Amino acid sequence: MSDLTLRDVLDFRPDPWQATAQVWGRLAQGVDDVAEQVIRGTRDLVHVWPDGRASAAAVGKAEALRAEVSNVYNPAKRMADALEHHAYAMVALRRQAEEIVASARQAGYHVDMVTGVATAPPSADTAGGLDRFSRARESVLRYLPTVVDYARTQDDATANTISVNVPSPQAGFGTGQLDGVPREVVEAQSARSPAETNAWWASLTPLQQEQVLRRFPELVGGMDGIPVSDRDVANRSVLERQSALFQQRLSTVEDREGYLWSILRQGRFSDVYPDAEDPRTALEGELRKLASERAVLSGKLRGIDAISTRLHDPDLPEAYLIGFSSDGDGRAIVSVGDPDTADNVLTYVPGTGEKLSHVGGGIERADDMAEDTARADKDKTTSVVYWYGYDAPDTIFPDAGVDSYAEGGGRVLDTFQTGLRATHNGDSPSHNTVLGHSYGSTVIGHAARGPGFDADAVVFVGSPGVDVNHASDLTGVRPDQVWATTAEHDIIRWIPDWDVVHGNDPSEPDFGARVFASDPGEPDDEAATHSAYWDQDNIARWNMALIATGQLPKVQ
């Protein structure tokens, strides 16, 4: 129990405590930075040097070093927080004590500077009772020992924190083993906001973060609020694992197909389906199912190969895999450059027909826009994100005519944009633009209807409508930052205007968007015109780069 006295409380000065807290805080931050470098520099050792006794020894030593360095952070951070809180709490208690002591002395009370007990002067009650004011003052004075008790409790709490976290001269600072992060804790983050998830992630030591990335990559890889570089690590792991599983399954399917075709040619249907009423029909039915599965597997592997090839291309800017899933039609979010450090972030949302098997084309568009924005503004960095993070319509009719895909996609896009804000660590907030092509613009329309949409500008390219009839209905972005273009010969112009499908055409004057130029396209190939906005010489492409980099007066 602390033996702190009232005199100690009155004499408390926060400066030494705050200065010491800053020292511990700098130590924690420095250790965190070094630990991250150590982890990133050694985590792949087992992959590049997988075999042999020397490899095992090196990997073991690296793991021990990572644990030792990483485990310094939490104790140092707790020390910094405890010392800072102690200074704040004790100053508040000192001010209370100063006010009470001043009041007591003014009334002639004697104050015990050890316990805080205030004693009334002998003449205080000679009339047989205190007046109402004196009784109120006595009630306040009786609180002074309680202030001292609070100060002692605070002193004990700080002393306990110091004794638990200060390094042992014999054992060192980082020898203790911190608890791992259980799956249920990671899963619980999905119900939290990106900002809350980001704060949780920052509270983990680098070693705990590595453990989560290693054990639960499928959970954190798609979690908004986790830094992009860490999501990239998780998703690459999932990508490699899924590729291996699909390759294995494809090999099994192809082997089975080869066997069944051999049986079919030999007419030995009953060898495979001896109990079937019609063995040949049963065998042919299985062949059709296998062919369908083979097509799906081949398509997904094609998409995985496109992603992997881009991630490892040394001749292009560094790319990050921010999201990946092979479920259903699949999902993929790939950024060219790191959105967490970029001055500008352009998120590109594709439209109808997008699948994992088709992501190569979308990633190429992201590369094209990254090249354009780099030329448009050489003084600032721009990251371009290919965001296929929603279930896109499979067909133009009837799927692309309904709102449900846009409603679901809009919610996910909204959270993703909020996550980009939560993880950005530049000196100032990035300039964020969200660009949608075709049905992708409809997705943005649903996301931008909410006032909390985190975007500085939205761009609609070849849009069928965004399910509102005026730019001012998109309350998540300023009306003067709503941009649109539709080529003269784009087939999308055949879609009825206003409320028949997805609302007013954003490129029409009565919508209220800022319309920019695009090449007219081919009147004899309106379908091709719908995808020609990214052609090399199309003026729309340069306009998009100018909008994304904030050079609005130059937009044509």
BELMO-V332333 format. One record per helix or strand. SS is the DSSP state (hx for helix, st for strand). FROM is the first residue (numbers start at 1). LEN is the number of residues. Records with the same first field share a line. If there is no record, write none. Layout:
SS: FROM-LEN / FROM-LEN
This chain:
hx: 6-5 / 15-28 / 45-4 / 53-54 / 122-4 / 132-10 / 144-22 / 183-9 / 194-10 / 206-10 / 217-4 / 228-39 / 269-4 / 279-33 / 356-21 / 399-3 / 404-20 / 439-9 / 471-3 / 479-3 / 491-4 / 498-3 / 509-3 / 526-4 / 532-3 / 539-10 / 552-3
st: 110-2 / 118-2 / 168-1 / 172-1 / 319-7 / 331-6 / 344-6 / 382-7 / 431-7 / 457-5 / 482-4 / 514-2
